[in-house]
């Protein structure tokens, strides 16, 4: 992208208030809490009905698939784990659409912190619907 186009894109970004940014970032605390609780339903409720999740080897389409997949994961390999998200960037495209990049990892029972090799970079497309922020698209890849 040329610098002129990049500057124009930056000028077009919505400028959120601190309260709006805090409300958006609260979504990460909510999803992490549902994860720690092992609650696939509460976790999936933070995703849009038509959400897409892409992970290495995984492609989930819609809230129902996310609910089913995460419910099984929380009952099995992710039981007792917790999710850590460290926001790297937040960009509001409009007042109701944002893109967030996080550095994220899963910590398993007995781990104070996730090991360095488990961290990933994630891109989140978020939309505000009915006053609440929801995940529309989530994609992650291992951190290199």
Secondary structure, 3 states (H helix, E strand, C coil): CCHHHHHHHHHHCCCCCHHHHHHHHHHHHHHHHHHHHCCHHHHHCCEEEEEEEEECCEEEECHHHHHHHHHHHHHCCCCCCEEEEEEEEEEEEECCEEEEEEEEEEECCCCCCCCHHHCEEEEEEEEEECCEEEEEEEEEEECC
